[in-house]
């Protein structure tokens, strides 16, 4: 697919259908317009968890820094070991981690050595302690205890060589990466600044927590769900609250959000309805494609730009907010953070435990419970799949992903599932 120069160019493409855009095509269209943040900062590695590296990291030293023993045992010269009988060697010292043997191993000699200790000069092999018997003079090495020189020995630079690449630009820093940086003596790294995301809900029926409910009014849960998902992704958030369905209030909220953030996310107001002013406003303030995605739940979805900010207009139903965030917004935010090689979370197969009713035509993301069975993983739905039943997301640990061309699904059928733990 040729890269579109603007969103309007894309809307004129032959394969663009705003009334029924396939899920994969919508993801691909969004990716065409994502450019990571460019501003970087230096942070201490204690503050670097889940940040994204803004440059490559090279090792300032060899890891390990010296040849050392992979286990407790005896440092020997392989040439001293008889191939067809036990060998007795004279003990001349010990080598501890952090306290090495100072001398040099000569013919017929051995040094008691411990895991991580520096290999004595002259020694080339370590015999594990279980294959040797300590004697008053030294150690008797069992026949065939080692089969080649260099066995049970870690070589300097075996893990990382001085000047070698440790991490590439775009690498997210997890606990393992932070530990590796510390092991190299690196206490600061260059990372991309945090992505700023502004969000608000639209709807006259919505009330914030702490406010009394009138007839027909409901508490706004979407902002709290979005805050949780954005926080898990390491974003800097700006909550603009509930904005009423009044053109002037919505325009003010959009302008404020776009001036303060890299990304603007709304919930509600992108479907067709008499009170949906968002479409007209965004045509005035930015460049936006309004899509009806061929998916369930979450059919109405908008993506575009307002000034310099990316815009995602999510549906108003609570489950639809989470599904569209997971399937479209999550990956986009990771790319904008500067992460390299971002891919959609993989699916894997599980056996369906009960019938699912489905009409062909749309990709469905049904909330499911995945559990081990006698013949592998099995999955069932959480029950009622209504897009307003937020409890279905609380009970679910996966999405059951049913392709657009699939109809009803019988028990025993293998289906695709996406695991949710650690993602949402």
C-alpha positions as CSV (number, residue, x, y, z in Angstrom):
1,X,0.0,0.0,0.0
2,X,1.5,3.3,-1.0
3,X,2.0,5.8,1.9
4,X,-0.6,8.5,1.9
5,X,0.7,12.1,2.2
6,X,-2.3,13.3,4.2
7,X,-5.4,11.9,5.8
8,X,-7.4,13.3,3.0
9,X,-5.2,11.5,0.5
10,X,-6.0,8.3,2.3
11,X,-9.7,8.9,2.3
12,X,-9.6,9.0,-1.5
13,X,-7.7,5.7,-1.8
14,X,-9.5,2.9,-3.7
15,X,-9.5,0.5,-0.8
16,X,-10.8,2.9,1.8
17,X,-14.4,2.4,2.8
18,X,-15.4,4.6,5.8
19,X,-18.5,2.6,6.3
20,X,-16.9,-0.9,6.8
21,X,-13.2,-0.8,7.3
22,X,-11.6,-4.1,8.2
23,X,-9.7,-4.2,11.5
24,X,-6.3,-5.0,9.9
25,X,-6.6,-2.3,7.3
26,X,-7.6,0.3,10.0
27,X,-4.4,-0.6,12.0
28,X,-2.3,-0.3,8.9
29,X,-3.8,3.1,8.0
30,X,-3.1,4.5,11.5
31,X,0.6,3.3,11.4
32,X,1.2,5.4,8.2
33,X,0.9,8.6,10.3
34,X,2.8,7.7,13.4
35,X,6.1,9.5,14.1
36,X,7.8,8.9,17.5
37,X,8.5,11.8,19.9
38,X,11.9,13.3,19.2
39,X,12.7,15.0,22.6
40,X,15.1,13.0,24.8
41,X,16.3,13.3,28.4
42,X,18.9,11.8,30.6
43,X,17.6,9.8,33.6
44,X,19.2,7.7,36.3
45,X,18.5,4.0,35.8
46,X,16.4,3.9,38.9
47,X,14.0,6.2,37.1
48,X,14.2,4.4,33.7
49,X,11.8,1.6,34.3
50,X,9.5,1.3,31.2
51,X,11.1,4.2,29.5
52,X,12.4,3.8,25.9
53,X,16.0,4.1,25.0
54,X,16.8,7.1,22.6
55,X,20.2,5.8,21.5
56,X,22.2,2.6,21.3
57,X,24.1,1.5,24.4
58,X,27.6,0.0,24.1
59,X,29.4,-2.0,26.7
60,X,32.2,-0.1,28.4
61,X,33.8,-3.3,29.6
62,X,34.0,-7.1,29.0
63,X,31.3,-9.2,30.7
64,X,32.5,-11.2,32.5
65,X,35.6,-9.1,33.0
66,X,37.9,-12.2,33.5
67,X,37.9,-15.9,32.9
68,X,36.1,-17.5,35.9
69,X,34.7,-20.7,37.2
70,X,31.1,-21.7,36.3
71,X,30.8,-23.8,39.5
72,X,32.4,-24.9,42.7
73,X,35.3,-27.4,42.1
74,X,38.9,-27.7,41.3
75,X,40.9,-25.6,38.8
76,X,43.3,-27.9,36.8
77,X,45.4,-28.1,33.7
78,X,43.6,-30.5,31.4
79,X,46.9,-31.9,30.2
80,X,47.6,-33.2,33.7
81,X,44.5,-35.5,33.7
82,X,45.1,-39.1,32.9
83,X,42.5,-40.3,30.3
84,X,42.2,-43.9,31.6
85,X,42.5,-43.6,35.4
86,X,42.0,-41.3,38.4
87,X,44.5,-38.4,38.8
88,X,45.8,-37.1,42.1
89,X,46.9,-33.4,42.1
90,X,48.6,-31.3,44.7
91,X,46.6,-28.5,46.2
92,X,48.5,-25.1,46.1
93,X,45.8,-22.7,47.1
94,X,42.2,-21.4,46.8
95,X,40.4,-18.9,44.5
96,X,37.3,-17.2,45.9
97,X,34.9,-14.8,44.1
98,X,36.5,-11.4,44.7
99,X,39.7,-13.0,46.3
100,X,41.6,-14.8,43.5
101,X,44.6,-17.1,43.8
102,X,47.8,-15.0,43.4
103,X,50.1,-17.6,42.0
104,X,50.4,-19.6,38.8
105,X,49.3,-23.2,38.4
106,X,52.1,-25.6,37.4
107,X,52.2,-29.2,36.3
108,X,50.6,-31.6,38.8
109,X,48.9,-28.8,40.8
110,X,45.3,-27.8,41.5
111,X,43.5,-24.9,43.2
112,X,40.2,-25.2,45.0
113,X,37.9,-22.8,43.2
114,X,34.4,-21.4,43.8
115,X,31.7,-20.2,41.4
116,X,32.6,-16.8,39.9
117,X,36.2,-16.9,41.1
118,X,39.0,-15.9,38.7
119,X,40.7,-18.7,37.0
120,X,44.3,-19.1,38.2
121,X,47.1,-18.4,35.7
122,X,48.0,-21.7,34.0
123,X,44.7,-23.4,34.7
124,X,42.3,-24.0,31.8
125,X,39.6,-26.3,33.1
126,X,37.4,-26.7,36.2
127,X,36.4,-30.1,37.6
128,X,33.1,-30.0,39.5
129,X,33.5,-30.9,43.1
130,X,31.2,-33.9,42.8
131,X,33.7,-35.6,40.4
132,X,36.7,-35.1,42.8
133,X,37.6,-36.4,46.2
134,X,39.6,-34.2,48.5
135,X,42.7,-35.7,50.0
136,X,45.2,-34.5,52.6
137,X,47.6,-33.4,49.9
138,X,45.0,-32.1,47.3
139,X,42.4,-33.8,45.2
140,X,41.8,-37.1,43.4
141,X,40.1,-36.3,40.1
142,X,37.8,-39.1,38.8
143,X,38.5,-40.7,35.5
144,X,36.6,-38.9,32.7
145,X,35.5,-36.1,35.1
146,X,36.0,-33.6,32.2
147,X,36.2,-34.5,28.5
148,X,37.9,-31.4,27.0
149,X,40.0,-28.4,27.9
150,X,38.0,-25.3,28.9
151,X,35.1,-27.2,30.5
152,X,33.2,-25.4,33.2
153,X,35.1,-22.2,32.6
154,X,33.5,-18.9,31.6
155,X,35.6,-16.8,29.3
156,X,36.2,-13.0,29.6
157,X,33.8,-11.2,27.3
158,X,31.7,-14.3,26.8
159,X,28.5,-12.5,27.5
160,X,29.4,-9.0,26.2
161,X,32.6,-7.6,24.7
162,X,33.9,-4.1,25.4
163,X,32.5,-1.8,22.7
164,X,29.8,-4.3,21.7
165,X,26.2,-3.3,21.4
166,X,24.1,-4.1,24.5
167,X,20.8,-2.4,23.6
168,X,19.4,-0.8,20.5
169,X,17.6,2.5,20.3
170,X,13.9,1.9,20.8
171,X,14.4,-0.8,23.5
172,X,12.0,-0.5,26.4
173,X,13.8,-0.8,29.7
174,X,12.4,-3.6,31.9
175,X,13.9,-4.8,35.2
176,X,16.3,-7.1,33.3
177,X,17.7,-4.3,31.1
178,X,18.1,-2.0,34.2
179,X,20.0,-4.8,35.9
180,X,22.3,-5.2,32.9
181,X,23.0,-1.5,32.8
182,X,24.0,-1.6,36.5
183,X,26.2,-4.6,35.9
184,X,28.1,-2.5,33.3
185,X,28.5,0.4,35.7
186,X,26.1,2.6,33.7
187,X,24.0,4.8,35.9
188,X,22.4,7.1,33.4
189,X,20.8,6.6,30.0
190,X,19.2,8.7,27.3
191,X,15.5,8.0,26.9
192,X,12.6,9.6,25.0
193,X,10.4,11.9,27.1
194,X,7.1,10.5,28.2
195,X,4.2,10.6,25.8
196,X,1.6,13.2,26.9
197,X,-2.0,12.1,26.5
198,X,-5.0,14.3,27.1
199,X,-8.5,12.6,27.4
200,X,-12.1,13.5,28.2
201,X,-15.5,12.0,28.0
202,X,-18.5,13.6,26.2
203,X,-22.2,13.3,27.0
204,X,-24.8,15.2,28.9
205,X,-25.8,12.1,30.8
206,X,-22.4,11.7,32.4
207,X,-21.5,12.7,35.9
208,X,-18.1,12.7,37.7
209,X,-17.5,10.7,40.9
210,X,-18.8,12.5,43.9
211,X,-21.7,14.2,42.1
212,X,-25.3,13.1,42.8
213,X,-27.1,11.3,40.0
214,X,-30.3,12.7,38.4
215,X,-32.8,10.8,36.4
216,X,-31.2,9.2,33.4
217,X,-27.7,10.1,34.5
218,X,-24.7,7.7,35.0
219,X,-21.2,7.9,36.4
220,X,-18.4,8.2,33.9
221,X,-16.3,5.1,34.1
222,X,-14.4,5.6,30.8
223,X,-12.0,8.2,32.1
224,X,-10.9,6.0,34.9
225,X,-10.5,3.0,32.6
226,X,-8.4,5.1,30.2
227,X,-6.3,6.6,33.0
228,X,-5.5,3.0,34.2
229,X,-4.5,1.8,30.7
230,X,-2.5,4.9,29.9
231,X,-0.7,4.7,33.2
232,X,0.3,1.1,32.5
233,X,1.8,2.2,29.2
234,X,3.9,4.8,31.0
235,X,2.1,7.9,29.5
236,X,1.9,11.3,31.2
237,X,-1.9,11.9,31.4
238,X,-4.1,15.0,31.4
239,X,-7.7,14.3,32.4
240,X,-10.0,17.1,31.2
241,X,-13.1,15.6,32.8
242,X,-16.6,15.4,31.3
243,X,-17.4,17.8,28.5
244,X,-21.1,18.5,27.8
245,X,-22.5,18.1,24.3
246,X,-22.3,21.8,23.6
247,X,-20.2,22.9,20.5
248,X,-18.5,25.8,22.3
249,X,-17.4,23.6,25.3
250,X,-16.2,20.8,23.0
251,X,-14.2,23.2,20.8
252,X,-12.6,24.7,23.9
253,X,-11.7,21.2,25.2
254,X,-10.2,20.1,21.9
255,X,-8.1,23.2,21.6
256,X,-6.8,22.9,25.1
257,X,-6.1,19.1,24.8
258,X,-4.3,19.5,21.4
259,X,-2.1,22.4,22.7
260,X,-1.0,20.4,25.8
261,X,-0.6,16.8,24.5
262,X,0.9,14.6,21.9
263,X,-2.3,12.5,21.7
264,X,-6.0,13.4,22.4
265,X,-8.4,10.6,23.3
266,X,-12.2,11.0,23.7
267,X,-14.9,8.6,24.6
268,X,-18.4,9.1,23.1
269,X,-19.6,11.5,20.4
270,X,-18.2,9.7,17.3
271,X,-21.3,7.8,16.3
272,X,-24.1,9.2,14.2
273,X,-26.6,11.1,16.4
274,X,-28.3,14.4,16.7
275,X,-26.1,15.4,19.6
276,X,-22.8,14.3,18.1
277,X,-21.0,17.6,17.4
278,X,-17.6,16.1,17.4
279,X,-17.5,15.3,13.7
280,X,-18.2,18.9,12.6
281,X,-15.8,20.3,15.2
282,X,-12.9,18.1,14.1
283,X,-13.5,19.0,10.5
284,X,-13.0,22.6,11.6
285,X,-10.0,22.1,13.9
286,X,-8.1,19.3,12.2
287,X,-7.9,16.5,9.7
288,X,-9.8,13.4,10.7
289,X,-11.1,10.2,9.2
290,X,-14.3,8.9,10.7
291,X,-14.5,5.2,10.4
292,X,-17.0,2.5,11.0
293,X,-14.8,-0.5,11.7
294,X,-16.1,-3.9,10.7
295,X,-15.8,-5.1,14.3
296,X,-17.8,-5.8,17.4
297,X,-17.8,-4.3,19.9
298,X,-16.5,-0.8,19.0
299,X,-17.8,-0.1,15.5
300,X,-17.5,3.7,15.6
301,X,-13.9,4.9,15.8
302,X,-12.2,8.1,14.7
303,X,-8.6,8.7,14.0
304,X,-6.8,11.9,12.8
305,X,-4.9,14.9,13.9
306,X,-5.8,18.1,15.7
307,X,-3.0,20.6,15.3
308,X,0.1,18.7,16.2
309,X,-1.7,16.0,18.2
310,X,-2.9,12.6,17.2
311,X,-6.6,12.1,17.8
312,X,-8.5,8.9,18.7
313,X,-12.3,9.2,19.1
314,X,-13.4,6.0,20.9
315,X,-17.0,4.8,21.3
316,X,-19.0,5.7,24.5
317,X,-19.8,2.2,25.7
318,X,-17.4,1.0,28.4
319,X,-16.4,-2.3,26.9
320,X,-16.0,-0.7,23.4
321,X,-13.6,1.8,24.9
322,X,-11.4,-1.0,26.2
323,X,-11.5,-3.1,23.1
324,X,-10.8,-0.3,20.7
325,X,-8.0,1.0,22.9
326,X,-6.4,-2.5,23.0
327,X,-6.8,-3.2,19.3
328,X,-5.8,0.3,17.9
329,X,-4.6,2.8,20.4
330,X,-2.2,0.7,22.5
331,X,0.2,-0.1,19.6
332,X,0.0,3.5,18.3
333,X,1.1,4.8,21.7
334,X,4.0,2.4,21.9
335,X,5.2,3.5,18.4
336,X,4.8,7.2,19.4
337,X,6.9,6.5,22.5
338,X,9.7,5.5,20.3
339,X,9.6,1.7,20.8
340,X,11.1,-0.4,18.0
341,X,9.5,-3.4,16.4
342,X,6.0,-2.9,17.9
343,X,3.7,-5.8,16.9
344,X,0.1,-6.6,17.7
345,X,-0.1,-9.0,20.6
346,X,-0.1,-12.5,19.3
347,X,-3.0,-14.9,19.2
348,X,-2.8,-18.6,20.0
349,X,-5.2,-21.5,19.7
350,X,-7.6,-22.7,22.4
351,X,-10.5,-25.1,22.3
352,X,-14.0,-23.6,22.6
353,X,-15.9,-25.0,25.6
354,X,-19.4,-23.8,24.6
355,X,-21.3,-22.5,21.5
356,X,-20.8,-18.9,20.4
357,X,-23.5,-17.3,18.3
358,X,-22.1,-14.9,15.6
359,X,-23.3,-13.4,12.3
360,X,-20.7,-13.2,9.5
361,X,-19.5,-9.7,8.5
362,X,-17.6,-8.3,11.4
363,X,-14.5,-9.3,13.4
364,X,-15.6,-10.0,17.0
365,X,-13.6,-9.7,20.2
366,X,-15.6,-11.6,22.7
367,X,-14.5,-11.5,26.3
368,X,-13.3,-15.0,27.4
369,X,-12.0,-17.0,30.3
370,X,-9.0,-19.1,29.3
371,X,-8.1,-22.1,31.5
372,X,-6.1,-25.4,31.2
373,X,-8.1,-28.5,30.3
374,X,-7.3,-32.2,30.0
375,X,-6.2,-31.8,26.3
376,X,-4.7,-28.3,26.4
377,X,-6.1,-24.8,26.8
378,X,-9.8,-24.3,26.6
379,X,-11.8,-21.1,26.5
380,X,-15.4,-20.0,27.2
381,X,-17.1,-16.6,27.1
382,X,-17.8,-14.5,30.2
383,X,-21.5,-14.7,29.4
384,X,-23.5,-11.7,28.0
385,X,-21.3,-9.8,25.5
386,X,-23.2,-6.5,25.6
387,X,-20.8,-3.5,25.0
388,X,-22.1,-1.8,28.2
389,X,-21.3,-4.7,30.5
390,X,-18.0,-3.6,31.9
391,X,-18.0,-6.6,34.4
392,X,-17.3,-8.8,31.4
393,X,-13.9,-7.2,31.1
394,X,-13.3,-7.7,34.8
395,X,-14.1,-11.4,34.5
396,X,-12.2,-11.9,31.3
397,X,-8.5,-12.9,31.0
398,X,-8.5,-13.0,27.1
399,X,-10.3,-11.9,24.0
400,X,-11.8,-14.7,21.8
401,X,-11.0,-13.3,18.3
402,X,-13.5,-14.4,15.7
403,X,-12.8,-13.4,12.1
404,X,-15.3,-11.5,10.0
405,X,-16.2,-14.4,7.7
406,X,-16.9,-16.8,10.6
407,X,-20.5,-17.6,11.7
408,X,-21.7,-19.6,14.7
409,X,-18.9,-21.6,16.4
410,X,-19.5,-25.0,17.9
411,X,-17.9,-26.5,21.1
412,X,-14.6,-28.2,20.4
413,X,-13.6,-25.8,17.6
414,X,-10.2,-24.3,17.9
415,X,-10.4,-20.5,18.1
416,X,-7.9,-17.6,18.3
417,X,-7.4,-15.9,21.7
418,X,-5.4,-12.9,22.8
419,X,-4.2,-13.0,26.4
420,X,-4.9,-9.8,28.4
421,X,-2.8,-10.1,31.5
422,X,-0.1,-7.4,31.5
423,X,-1.6,-5.8,28.4
424,X,-4.6,-3.9,29.8
